């Protein structure tokens, strides 16, 4: 499934994976979230409910452009830089395009919706 992430009137497109966690996330769309900077590596946002983690891998090593769900905290993570292996991180999909709009450290509003 293809989604659109709008931040400051700029649009990023992303493809969600075909896993149970990503499917449940897609069912929540559209969402307007406040993205905050975490560790100058990713933008994070709380979502309204915990997502299913059945059959999810134990974790993964995110790269710039990855969209993930961090099960221990129950938040969405959008990586604009790569990071090390993280237990409890479940990949939801991947952004296509210029990630520079995610790099400012200030909080940003984002609209995430199906394309």
ZIGIZI-V47868 format. One record per helix or strand of 2 or more residues. SS is the DSSP state (2 for helix, 1 for strand). FROM is the first residue (numbers start at 1). TO is the last residue. If there is no record, write none. Layout:
<<SS;FROM;TO> <SS;FROM;TO>>
This chain:
<<1;2;7> <1;10;16> <2;20;27> <1;31;38> <1;42;46> <1;59;61> <1;66;70> <1;75;79> <1;85;87> <1;89;96> <2;99;102> <1;108;114>>
